[in-house]
Amino acid sequence: MLFRSLVAATVLFAAAPALAQEGASDRADIVAGARQFIKPTNAERTQVLVGFLTTLGLTPEIQVFQGGNRATGPMEGANVIVTAGEGDQDIVLTAHYDAVKLKDGSLSQGIVDNVGSVMAMMEAAKILDMGLEGQPVGHRFVFVFTDQEELGLLGAKAFLEHHDKNRIAAVINADVAAYGETIMYGENNGDQSDFVLETLRNLCAERGFDCEGFPVYPPSDDRVFSEAGVPVVSLGTQDAIGARQMWLAFNGGQDNGLREGFVPTVFQRIHTTEDKLSYLKGADVARFGLFIADLALNLDKKLVSLRPPAPLVEPEEAEPDETDEPAVAPDGEADTPSSE
């Protein structure tokens, strides 16, 4: 998360809440996968991500761009992109995989911010890629794992610069989502995003998810899309208490009930040496991945329903067939049936 504030829908998903509530699996595989991202450089994290996506049977495309900022100087970045389904418009799903560099020059483990979201997005990509076989959908799902979010949302900017904005029907962004069953979402991405919020709220109600809307929500890659007028929502997860404390800190005003100087726990962890693997909960990440996939499918359905009906085309009058013309006798007179 770019930290600038306050230190079909098918039966495939019908059992998602039950799966999470019954604790059918702690998803140790997700924890083990997240561990692989703990590397000394973001370039090495890129290779880990590409390897995971390839193992899932997806075909990653690497979009190299020139990034960096004043502090780093010029620096090459790499977005990693995979697609599922087909369509003339895209539902884009984003999560940044880069970790922030700490004051001592080392790289944060970047698990809460943002490997948890990356693992959830890979779950969603796997679900959609497998589930869409034979399922009619109206959109292509484009998963964009962005680089250099921590340097100023640079990967998202590079993606949008090279992707036809008119193809993008909606964007789902995930940032800071390694534990907790409360789904937080921002409501501050412009009027064009209202239908995305409506779809999300309906899904929360239908599936029984605990969802918390934030009139003011911390910035992430979503800002690149909202500033371009693209419909977008940014999501994260917390435990219920942490989500409420975060809501109060950003939206409660001066009389928010929090003690003076209080900083929500999640902001004490990210961008520090405390952003560690021990906080990641595999079952929570898997549940979030299911939610993201379900939301993508529901957005597909919603967008298809909003499309204007195709205009009726009046059938054209058939041109007279040459064979219908009266035959001409050799003497040039029409050969008509005899009245005799």
Short mmCIF file of the C-alpha atoms (twelve columns), coordinates in Angstrom:
data_MODEL
# 
_entry.id   MODEL 
# 
loop_
_atom_site.group_PDB 
_atom_site.id 
_atom_site.type_symbol 
_atom_site.label_atom_id 
_atom_site.label_alt_id 
_atom_site.label_comp_id 
_atom_site.label_asym_id 
_atom_site.label_seq_id 
_atom_site.Cartn_x 
_atom_site.Cartn_y 
_atom_site.Cartn_z 
_atom_site.pdbx_PDB_model_num 
ATOM 1   C CA . MET A 1   0.000   0.000   0.000   1 
ATOM 2   C CA . LEU A 2   1.273   3.449   -0.869  1 
ATOM 3   C CA . PHE A 3   1.248   4.861   2.659   1 
ATOM 4   C CA . ARG A 4   0.600   8.601   2.551   1 
ATOM 5   C CA . SER A 5   -1.980  9.006   5.303   1 
ATOM 6   C CA . LEU A 6   -1.971  8.383   9.045   1 
ATOM 7   C CA . VAL A 7   1.361   6.607   9.551   1 
ATOM 8   C CA . ALA A 8   -21.090 -18.776 -13.639 1 
ATOM 9   C CA . ALA A 9   -21.816 -16.729 -11.180 1 
ATOM 10  C CA . THR A 10  -22.015 -20.440 -10.749 1 
ATOM 11  C CA . VAL A 11  -22.309 -23.092 -8.053  1 
ATOM 12  C CA . LEU A 12  -18.531 -23.065 -8.067  1 
ATOM 13  C CA . PHE A 13  -18.687 -20.285 -5.464  1 
ATOM 14  C CA . ALA A 14  -21.885 -21.152 -3.648  1 
ATOM 15  C CA . ALA A 15  -20.048 -22.985 -0.848  1 
ATOM 16  C CA . ALA A 16  -17.405 -20.314 -0.252  1 
ATOM 17  C CA . PRO A 17  -18.720 -18.937 3.077   1 
ATOM 18  C CA . ALA A 18  -19.270 -22.452 4.415   1 
ATOM 19  C CA . LEU A 19  -15.717 -23.414 3.490   1 
ATOM 20  C CA . ALA A 20  -14.306 -20.508 5.456   1 
ATOM 21  C CA . GLN A 21  -16.604 -20.944 8.451   1 
ATOM 22  C CA . GLU A 22  -15.946 -24.657 8.798   1 
ATOM 23  C CA . GLY A 23  -12.177 -24.102 8.645   1 
ATOM 24  C CA . ALA A 24  -11.811 -26.980 6.199   1 
ATOM 25  C CA . SER A 25  -8.180  -26.111 5.556   1 
ATOM 26  C CA . ASP A 26  -5.581  -23.765 6.957   1 
ATOM 27  C CA . ARG A 27  -4.092  -23.584 3.431   1 
ATOM 28  C CA . ALA A 28  -0.520  -24.238 4.447   1 
ATOM 29  C CA . ASP A 29  0.286   -24.169 0.718   1 
ATOM 30  C CA . ILE A 30  -0.517  -20.454 0.623   1 
ATOM 31  C CA . VAL A 31  1.743   -19.783 3.594   1 
ATOM 32  C CA . ALA A 32  4.532   -21.788 1.940   1 
ATOM 33  C CA . GLY A 33  4.001   -19.916 -1.317  1 
ATOM 34  C CA . ALA A 34  4.125   -16.546 0.434   1 
ATOM 35  C CA . ARG A 35  7.426   -17.513 2.036   1 
ATOM 36  C CA . GLN A 36  8.994   -17.783 -1.426  1 
ATOM 37  C CA . PHE A 37  8.502   -14.038 -1.952  1 
ATOM 38  C CA . ILE A 38  10.875  -13.133 0.876   1 
ATOM 39  C CA . LYS A 39  13.822  -12.051 -1.253  1 
ATOM 40  C CA . PRO A 40  16.457  -9.323  -1.072  1 
ATOM 41  C CA . THR A 41  15.245  -7.608  -4.267  1 
ATOM 42  C CA . ASN A 42  11.971  -6.966  -6.038  1 
ATOM 43  C CA . ALA A 43  13.460  -8.366  -9.249  1 
ATOM 44  C CA . GLU A 44  13.751  -11.725 -7.508  1 
ATOM 45  C CA . ARG A 45  10.129  -11.431 -6.383  1 
ATOM 46  C CA . THR A 46  9.217   -10.994 -10.054 1 
ATOM 47  C CA . GLN A 47  10.757  -14.361 -10.889 1 
ATOM 48  C CA . VAL A 48  8.933   -16.056 -8.012  1 
ATOM 49  C CA . LEU A 49  5.624   -14.668 -9.273  1 
ATOM 50  C CA . VAL A 50  6.263   -15.740 -12.859 1 
ATOM 51  C CA . GLY A 51  7.135   -19.224 -11.639 1 
ATOM 52  C CA . PHE A 52  3.941   -19.553 -9.616  1 
ATOM 53  C CA . LEU A 53  1.721   -18.384 -12.470 1 
ATOM 54  C CA . THR A 54  3.418   -20.739 -14.909 1 
ATOM 55  C CA . THR A 55  2.915   -23.638 -12.502 1 
ATOM 56  C CA . LEU A 56  -0.792  -22.796 -12.410 1 
ATOM 57  C CA . GLY A 57  -0.896  -23.345 -16.182 1 
ATOM 58  C CA . LEU A 58  -1.204  -19.639 -16.973 1 
ATOM 59  C CA . THR A 59  0.944   -17.778 -19.483 1 
ATOM 60  C CA . PRO A 60  2.471   -14.689 -17.869 1 
ATOM 61  C CA . GLU A 61  3.384   -11.675 -19.970 1 
ATOM 62  C CA . ILE A 62  6.063   -9.380  -18.552 1 
ATOM 63  C CA . GLN A 63  5.597   -5.680  -19.246 1 
ATOM 64  C CA . VAL A 64  8.916   -3.936  -18.675 1 
ATOM 65  C CA . PHE A 65  8.802   -0.195  -18.003 1 
ATOM 66  C CA . GLN A 66  11.184  2.560   -16.987 1 
ATOM 67  C CA . GLY A 67  10.379  3.722   -13.473 1 
ATOM 68  C CA . GLY A 68  12.093  4.841   -10.312 1 
ATOM 69  C CA . ASN A 69  11.800  8.184   -8.549  1 
ATOM 70  C CA . ARG A 70  14.022  10.943  -7.186  1 
ATOM 71  C CA . ALA A 71  15.192  8.816   -4.302  1 
ATOM 72  C CA . THR A 72  16.064  5.755   -6.378  1 
ATOM 73  C CA . GLY A 73  17.017  7.284   -9.691  1 
ATOM 74  C CA . PRO A 74  15.946  5.561   -12.927 1 
ATOM 75  C CA . MET A 75  14.914  1.990   -12.273 1 
ATOM 76  C CA . GLU A 76  13.443  -0.682  -14.504 1 
ATOM 77  C CA . GLY A 77  10.161  -2.198  -13.375 1 
ATOM 78  C CA . ALA A 78  8.183   -5.207  -14.509 1 
ATOM 79  C CA . ASN A 79  4.419   -5.785  -14.416 1 
ATOM 80  C CA . VAL A 80  3.309   -9.405  -14.736 1 
ATOM 81  C CA . ILE A 81  0.042   -9.976  -16.614 1 
ATOM 82  C CA . VAL A 82  -2.146  -13.046 -17.199 1 
ATOM 83  C CA . THR A 83  -5.613  -13.349 -18.725 1 
ATOM 84  C CA . ALA A 84  -8.598  -15.663 -18.391 1 
ATOM 85  C CA . GLY A 85  -11.658 -15.809 -20.613 1 
ATOM 86  C CA . GLU A 86  -12.392 -13.784 -23.711 1 
ATOM 87  C CA . GLY A 87  -14.328 -10.643 -24.550 1 
ATOM 88  C CA . ASP A 88  -14.096 -7.272  -26.249 1 
ATOM 89  C CA . GLN A 89  -13.884 -5.532  -22.842 1 
ATOM 90  C CA . ASP A 90  -11.783 -6.259  -19.776 1 
ATOM 91  C CA . ILE A 91  -12.363 -6.603  -16.070 1 
ATOM 92  C CA . VAL A 92  -8.917  -5.830  -14.662 1 
ATOM 93  C CA . LEU A 93  -7.740  -7.236  -11.316 1 
ATOM 94  C CA . THR A 94  -4.645  -5.692  -9.758  1 
ATOM 95  C CA . ALA A 95  -2.326  -6.255  -6.805  1 
ATOM 96  C CA . HIS A 96  1.214   -4.952  -6.403  1 
ATOM 97  C CA . TYR A 97  3.934   -7.460  -5.591  1 
ATOM 98  C CA . ASP A 98  6.832   -5.106  -4.859  1 
ATOM 99  C CA . ALA A 99  7.967   -4.526  -1.280  1 
ATOM 100 C CA . VAL A 100 9.158   -1.267  0.212   1 
ATOM 101 C CA . LYS A 101 12.834  -0.630  0.916   1 
ATOM 102 C CA . LEU A 102 13.460  0.097   4.606   1 
ATOM 103 C CA . LYS A 103 15.641  2.833   6.079   1 
ATOM 104 C CA . ASP A 104 18.559  0.455   6.538   1 
ATOM 105 C CA . GLY A 105 18.507  -0.332  2.808   1 
ATOM 106 C CA . SER A 106 17.064  -3.823  3.164   1 
ATOM 107 C CA . LEU A 107 13.799  -4.913  1.563   1 
ATOM 108 C CA . SER A 108 10.754  -5.464  3.742   1 
ATOM 109 C CA . GLN A 109 9.334   -8.985  3.675   1 
ATOM 110 C CA . GLY A 110 6.237   -7.254  2.308   1 
ATOM 111 C CA . ILE A 111 3.821   -9.997  3.371   1 
ATOM 112 C CA . VAL A 112 0.893   -7.932  4.652   1 
ATOM 113 C CA . ASP A 113 1.807   -5.275  2.097   1 
ATOM 114 C CA . ASN A 114 1.289   -7.011  -0.267  1 
ATOM 115 C CA . VAL A 115 2.034   -10.726 -0.754  1 
ATOM 116 C CA . GLY A 116 -1.257  -11.670 0.890   1 
ATOM 117 C CA . SER A 117 -3.156  -9.856  -1.861  1 
ATOM 118 C CA . VAL A 118 -0.942  -11.414 -4.545  1 
ATOM 119 C CA . MET A 119 -1.668  -14.924 -3.236  1 
ATOM 120 C CA . ALA A 120 -5.409  -14.109 -3.128  1 
ATOM 121 C CA . MET A 121 -5.300  -12.838 -6.712  1 
ATOM 122 C CA . MET A 122 -3.523  -16.003 -7.834  1 
ATOM 123 C CA . GLU A 123 -6.286  -18.019 -6.154  1 
ATOM 124 C CA . ALA A 124 -8.863  -15.961 -8.050  1 
ATOM 125 C CA . ALA A 125 -6.981  -16.402 -11.337 1 
ATOM 126 C CA . LYS A 126 -6.810  -20.166 -10.839 1 
ATOM 127 C CA . ILE A 127 -10.527 -20.343 -9.998  1 
ATOM 128 C CA . LEU A 128 -11.591 -18.258 -12.981 1 
ATOM 129 C CA . ASP A 129 -9.257  -19.973 -15.437 1 
ATOM 130 C CA . MET A 130 -10.609 -23.391 -14.477 1 
ATOM 131 C CA . GLY A 131 -14.206 -22.337 -13.950 1 
ATOM 132 C CA . LEU A 132 -14.655 -20.434 -17.208 1 
ATOM 133 C CA . GLU A 133 -14.181 -23.469 -19.417 1 
ATOM 134 C CA . GLY A 134 -17.498 -23.811 -21.165 1 
ATOM 135 C CA . GLN A 135 -19.019 -20.920 -19.179 1 
ATOM 136 C CA . PRO A 136 -20.238 -17.983 -21.256 1 
ATOM 137 C CA . VAL A 137 -18.964 -14.625 -19.986 1 
ATOM 138 C CA . GLY A 138 -19.028 -11.185 -21.517 1 
ATOM 139 C CA . HIS A 139 -15.544 -10.003 -20.530 1 
ATOM 140 C CA . ARG A 140 -11.913 -10.970 -20.482 1 
ATOM 141 C CA . PHE A 141 -10.372 -11.075 -16.983 1 
ATOM 142 C CA . VAL A 142 -6.930  -9.439  -16.936 1 
ATOM 143 C CA . PHE A 143 -4.790  -9.962  -13.825 1 
ATOM 144 C CA . VAL A 144 -2.088  -7.308  -13.472 1 
ATOM 145 C CA . PHE A 145 0.535   -7.816  -10.768 1 
ATOM 146 C CA . THR A 146 2.138   -4.397  -10.597 1 
ATOM 147 C CA . ASP A 147 5.665   -3.366  -9.721  1 
ATOM 148 C CA . GLN A 148 6.844   -0.112  -8.080  1 
ATOM 149 C CA . GLU A 149 3.540   0.704   -6.411  1 
ATOM 150 C CA . GLU A 150 5.625   1.700   -3.415  1 
ATOM 151 C CA . LEU A 151 7.522   4.231   -5.536  1 
ATOM 152 C CA . GLY A 152 4.404   6.110   -6.634  1 
ATOM 153 C CA . LEU A 153 1.958   3.705   -8.305  1 
ATOM 154 C CA . LEU A 154 4.349   3.491   -11.244 1 
ATOM 155 C CA . GLY A 155 3.448   -0.007  -12.421 1 
ATOM 156 C CA . ALA A 156 -0.263  0.805   -12.601 1 
ATOM 157 C CA . LYS A 157 0.527   3.989   -14.520 1 
ATOM 158 C CA . ALA A 158 2.685   2.063   -16.985 1 
ATOM 159 C CA . PHE A 159 -0.035  -0.533  -17.516 1 
ATOM 160 C CA . LEU A 160 -2.708  2.073   -18.183 1 
ATOM 161 C CA . GLU A 161 -0.444  3.989   -20.573 1 
ATOM 162 C CA . HIS A 162 -0.066  0.891   -22.760 1 
ATOM 163 C CA . HIS A 163 -3.549  -0.587  -22.403 1 
ATOM 164 C CA . ASP A 164 -6.574  0.735   -24.260 1 
ATOM 165 C CA . LYS A 165 -8.565  2.491   -21.531 1 
ATOM 166 C CA . ASN A 166 -11.748 2.013   -23.529 1 
ATOM 167 C CA . ARG A 167 -11.390 -1.745  -23.110 1 
ATOM 168 C CA . ILE A 168 -11.519 -1.518  -19.315 1 
ATOM 169 C CA . ALA A 169 -15.038 -1.945  -17.960 1 
ATOM 170 C CA . ALA A 170 -14.065 -2.169  -14.261 1 
ATOM 171 C CA . VAL A 171 -11.053 -2.682  -11.980 1 
ATOM 172 C CA . ILE A 172 -10.690 -4.610  -8.705  1 
ATOM 173 C CA . ASN A 173 -7.579  -3.690  -6.705  1 
ATOM 174 C CA . ALA A 174 -6.333  -5.560  -3.629  1 
ATOM 175 C CA . ASP A 175 -3.832  -4.179  -1.142  1 
ATOM 176 C CA . VAL A 176 -2.996  -5.163  2.459   1 
ATOM 177 C CA . ALA A 177 -4.905  -8.440  2.775   1 
ATOM 178 C CA . ALA A 178 -2.944  -11.117 4.619   1 
ATOM 179 C CA . TYR A 179 -5.320  -11.925 7.472   1 
ATOM 180 C CA . GLY A 180 -8.834  -11.311 8.781   1 
ATOM 181 C CA . GLU A 181 -12.305 -12.051 7.458   1 
ATOM 182 C CA . THR A 182 -13.584 -8.459  7.325   1 
ATOM 183 C CA . ILE A 183 -13.384 -7.090  3.803   1 
ATOM 184 C CA . MET A 184 -12.682 -3.363  3.667   1 
ATOM 185 C CA . TYR A 185 -13.423 -1.332  0.562   1 
ATOM 186 C CA . GLY A 186 -13.033 2.265   -0.523  1 
ATOM 187 C CA . GLU A 187 -16.007 4.390   -1.529  1 
ATOM 188 C CA . ASN A 188 -13.924 7.316   -2.795  1 
ATOM 189 C CA . ASN A 189 -13.275 6.439   -6.437  1 
ATOM 190 C CA . GLY A 190 -15.773 8.645   -8.242  1 
ATOM 191 C CA . ASP A 191 -19.358 8.387   -9.423  1 
ATOM 192 C CA . GLN A 192 -18.310 6.157   -12.319 1 
ATOM 193 C CA . SER A 193 -17.577 3.452   -9.737  1 
ATOM 194 C CA . ASP A 194 -21.072 3.409   -8.188  1 
ATOM 195 C CA . PHE A 195 -22.160 0.262   -10.022 1 
ATOM 196 C CA . VAL A 196 -19.031 -1.528  -8.790  1 
ATOM 197 C CA . LEU A 197 -19.882 -0.642  -5.190  1 
ATOM 198 C CA . GLU A 198 -23.487 -1.739  -5.678  1 
ATOM 199 C CA . THR A 199 -22.343 -5.093  -7.036  1 
ATOM 200 C CA . LEU A 200 -19.881 -5.540  -4.172  1 
ATOM 201 C CA . ARG A 201 -22.462 -4.701  -1.478  1 
ATOM 202 C CA . ASN A 202 -24.973 -7.105  -2.993  1 
ATOM 203 C CA . LEU A 203 -22.343 -9.847  -3.019  1 
ATOM 204 C CA . CYS A 204 -21.471 -9.191  0.637   1 
ATOM 205 C CA . ALA A 205 -25.151 -9.535  1.567   1 
ATOM 206 C CA . GLU A 206 -25.785 -12.606 -0.573  1 
ATOM 207 C CA . ARG A 207 -22.701 -14.503 0.605   1 
ATOM 208 C CA . GLY A 208 -22.796 -13.361 4.217   1 
ATOM 209 C CA . PHE A 209 -19.388 -11.665 4.180   1 
ATOM 210 C CA . ASP A 210 -18.559 -9.008  6.771   1 
ATOM 211 C CA . CYS A 211 -17.799 -5.916  4.648   1 
ATOM 212 C CA . GLU A 212 -16.860 -2.419  5.812   1 
ATOM 213 C CA . GLY A 213 -17.158 0.548   3.459   1 
ATOM 214 C CA . PHE A 214 -14.717 3.452   3.905   1 
ATOM 215 C CA . PRO A 215 -15.782 6.927   2.680   1 
ATOM 216 C CA . VAL A 216 -12.050 7.739   2.922   1 
ATOM 217 C CA . TYR A 217 -9.728  4.842   2.117   1 
ATOM 218 C CA . PRO A 218 -5.918  4.804   1.872   1 
ATOM 219 C CA . PRO A 219 -4.552  5.223   -1.661  1 
ATOM 220 C CA . SER A 220 -3.233  2.351   -3.733  1 
ATOM 221 C CA . ASP A 221 -3.101  1.503   -7.444  1 
ATOM 222 C CA . ASP A 222 -6.836  2.230   -7.595  1 
ATOM 223 C CA . ARG A 223 -6.068  5.958   -7.731  1 
ATOM 224 C CA . VAL A 224 -4.435  5.622   -11.151 1 
ATOM 225 C CA . PHE A 225 -7.665  4.224   -12.583 1 
ATOM 226 C CA . SER A 226 -10.102 6.521   -10.794 1 
ATOM 227 C CA . GLU A 227 -8.136  9.583   -11.918 1 
ATOM 228 C CA . ALA A 228 -8.510  8.310   -15.491 1 
ATOM 229 C CA . GLY A 229 -12.278 7.979   -15.036 1 
ATOM 230 C CA . VAL A 230 -12.210 4.168   -14.925 1 
ATOM 231 C CA . PRO A 231 -14.635 2.388   -12.546 1 
ATOM 232 C CA . VAL A 232 -12.620 0.819   -9.717  1 
ATOM 233 C CA . VAL A 233 -12.785 -0.437  -6.149  1 
ATOM 234 C CA . SER A 234 -9.889  -1.064  -3.767  1 
ATOM 235 C CA . LEU A 235 -10.153 -3.909  -1.251  1 
ATOM 236 C CA . GLY A 236 -8.265  -5.091  1.804   1 
ATOM 237 C CA . THR A 237 -8.860  -7.408  4.755   1 
ATOM 238 C CA . GLN A 238 -8.507  -7.131  8.518   1 
ATOM 239 C CA . ASP A 239 -9.887  -8.772  11.607  1 
ATOM 240 C CA . ALA A 240 -13.129 -7.065  12.680  1 
ATOM 241 C CA . ILE A 241 -11.525 -4.981  15.441  1 
ATOM 242 C CA . GLY A 242 -8.638  -3.861  13.258  1 
ATOM 243 C CA . ALA A 243 -11.010 -2.895  10.443  1 
ATOM 244 C CA . ARG A 244 -13.140 -0.807  12.784  1 
ATOM 245 C CA . GLN A 245 -10.136 0.929   14.303  1 
ATOM 246 C CA . MET A 246 -8.859  1.720   10.827  1 
ATOM 247 C CA . TRP A 247 -12.276 3.067   9.815   1 
ATOM 248 C CA . LEU A 248 -12.383 5.344   12.859  1 
ATOM 249 C CA . ALA A 249 -8.828  6.576   12.266  1 
ATOM 250 C CA . PHE A 250 -9.595  7.602   8.672   1 
ATOM 251 C CA . ASN A 251 -13.255 8.571   8.951   1 
ATOM 252 C CA . GLY A 252 -14.108 9.246   12.595  1 
ATOM 253 C CA . GLY A 253 -12.836 12.814  12.785  1 
ATOM 254 C CA . GLN A 254 -11.253 14.324  15.883  1 
ATOM 255 C CA . ASP A 255 -13.802 12.741  18.212  1 
ATOM 256 C CA . ASN A 256 -13.325 9.219   16.884  1 
ATOM 257 C CA . GLY A 257 -13.042 7.580   20.306  1 
ATOM 258 C CA . LEU A 258 -9.472  6.438   19.739  1 
ATOM 259 C CA . ARG A 259 -6.817  7.515   22.208  1 
ATOM 260 C CA . GLU A 260 -4.605  10.397  21.186  1 
ATOM 261 C CA . GLY A 261 -1.799  9.299   18.897  1 
ATOM 262 C CA . PHE A 262 -3.339  5.867   18.278  1 
ATOM 263 C CA . VAL A 263 -2.158  4.192   15.066  1 
ATOM 264 C CA . PRO A 264 -4.066  1.116   13.805  1 
ATOM 265 C CA . THR A 265 -2.055  -2.070  14.260  1 
ATOM 266 C CA . VAL A 266 -1.763  -2.766  10.533  1 
ATOM 267 C CA . PHE A 267 0.015   0.571   10.013  1 
ATOM 268 C CA . GLN A 268 2.455   -0.275  12.772  1 
ATOM 269 C CA . ARG A 269 3.400   -3.377  10.772  1 
ATOM 270 C CA . ILE A 270 3.591   -2.382  7.121   1 
ATOM 271 C CA . HIS A 271 6.684   -0.556  5.878   1 
ATOM 272 C CA . THR A 272 8.619   -1.878  8.870   1 
ATOM 273 C CA . THR A 273 10.571  -4.974  9.843   1 
ATOM 274 C CA . GLU A 274 7.321   -6.186  11.426  1 
ATOM 275 C CA . ASP A 275 5.693   -6.935  8.053   1 
ATOM 276 C CA . LYS A 276 6.391   -10.638 8.525   1 
ATOM 277 C CA . LEU A 277 5.167   -14.002 7.291   1 
ATOM 278 C CA . SER A 278 3.868   -14.901 10.761  1 
ATOM 279 C CA . TYR A 279 0.880   -12.601 10.264  1 
ATOM 280 C CA . LEU A 280 -0.372  -14.288 7.096   1 
ATOM 281 C CA . LYS A 281 -3.334  -16.657 7.511   1 
ATOM 282 C CA . GLY A 282 -3.683  -19.059 4.581   1 
ATOM 283 C CA . ALA A 283 -7.391  -19.755 5.099   1 
ATOM 284 C CA . ASP A 284 -8.209  -16.030 5.222   1 
ATOM 285 C CA . VAL A 285 -6.244  -15.392 2.016   1 
ATOM 286 C CA . ALA A 286 -7.996  -18.280 0.245   1 
ATOM 287 C CA . ARG A 287 -11.379 -16.961 1.334   1 
ATOM 288 C CA . PHE A 288 -10.492 -13.520 0.003   1 
ATOM 289 C CA . GLY A 289 -9.445  -15.078 -3.299  1 
ATOM 290 C CA . LEU A 290 -12.857 -16.716 -3.610  1 
ATOM 291 C CA . PHE A 291 -14.515 -13.382 -2.900  1 
ATOM 292 C CA . ILE A 292 -12.464 -11.633 -5.590  1 
ATOM 293 C CA . ALA A 293 -13.341 -14.292 -8.182  1 
ATOM 294 C CA . ASP A 294 -17.007 -14.117 -7.237  1 
ATOM 295 C CA . LEU A 295 -16.979 -10.317 -7.442  1 
ATOM 296 C CA . ALA A 296 -15.388 -10.466 -10.898 1 
ATOM 297 C CA . LEU A 297 -18.122 -12.810 -12.137 1 
ATOM 298 C CA . ASN A 298 -20.846 -10.670 -10.610 1 
ATOM 299 C CA . LEU A 299 -19.383 -7.571  -12.267 1 
ATOM 300 C CA . ASP A 300 -19.370 -9.419  -15.567 1 
ATOM 301 C CA . LYS A 301 -23.060 -10.215 -15.146 1 
ATOM 302 C CA . LYS A 302 -23.877 -6.653  -14.028 1 
ATOM 303 C CA . LEU A 303 -22.048 -5.060  -16.946 1 
ATOM 304 C CA . VAL A 304 -23.734 -7.347  -19.453 1 
ATOM 305 C CA . SER A 305 -27.123 -6.361  -18.007 1 
ATOM 306 C CA . LEU A 306 -26.256 -2.659  -18.405 1 
ATOM 307 C CA . ARG A 307 -25.451 -2.968  -22.080 1 
ATOM 308 C CA . PRO A 308 -28.089 -1.405  -24.341 1 
ATOM 309 C CA . PRO A 309 -30.057 -3.955  -26.312 1 
ATOM 310 C CA . ALA A 310 -28.838 -4.542  -29.812 1 
ATOM 311 C CA . PRO A 311 -30.918 -2.532  -32.337 1 
ATOM 312 C CA . LEU A 312 -33.484 -4.471  -34.273 1 
ATOM 313 C CA . VAL A 313 -32.502 -4.886  -37.879 1 
ATOM 314 C CA . GLU A 314 -35.384 -4.774  -40.339 1 
ATOM 315 C CA . PRO A 315 -35.104 -7.577  -42.846 1 
ATOM 316 C CA . GLU A 316 -34.159 -6.290  -46.251 1 
ATOM 317 C CA . GLU A 317 -36.524 -6.913  -49.153 1 
ATOM 318 C CA . ALA A 318 -35.252 -9.773  -51.191 1 
ATOM 319 C CA . GLU A 319 -33.883 -8.838  -54.569 1 
ATOM 320 C CA . PRO A 320 -35.847 -10.461 -57.400 1 
ATOM 321 C CA . ASP A 321 -34.180 -13.665 -58.456 1 
ATOM 322 C CA . GLU A 322 -33.103 -13.697 -62.062 1 
ATOM 323 C CA . THR A 323 -34.773 -17.056 -62.396 1 
ATOM 324 C CA . ASP A 324 -38.113 -15.399 -61.640 1 
ATOM 325 C CA . GLU A 325 -37.999 -13.305 -64.815 1 
ATOM 326 C CA . PRO A 326 -40.170 -14.597 -67.693 1 
ATOM 327 C CA . ALA A 327 -38.290 -16.768 -70.096 1 
ATOM 328 C CA . VAL A 328 -37.635 -15.263 -73.510 1 
ATOM 329 C CA . ALA A 329 -38.349 -17.317 -76.594 1 
ATOM 330 C CA . PRO A 330 -35.740 -17.457 -79.340 1 
ATOM 331 C CA . ASP A 331 -37.772 -14.956 -81.407 1 
ATOM 332 C CA . GLY A 332 -37.504 -12.403 -78.594 1 
ATOM 333 C CA . GLU A 333 -41.112 -12.742 -77.390 1 
ATOM 334 C CA . ALA A 334 -41.895 -13.690 -73.871 1 
ATOM 335 C CA . ASP A 335 -42.595 -17.353 -73.541 1 
ATOM 336 C CA . THR A 336 -45.869 -17.338 -71.593 1 
ATOM 337 C CA . PRO A 337 -48.137 -20.259 -70.926 1 
ATOM 338 C CA . SER A 338 -50.731 -20.807 -73.631 1 
ATOM 339 C CA . SER A 339 -54.311 -20.032 -72.786 1 
ATOM 340 C CA . GLU A 340 -55.402 -22.940 -74.893 1 
# 
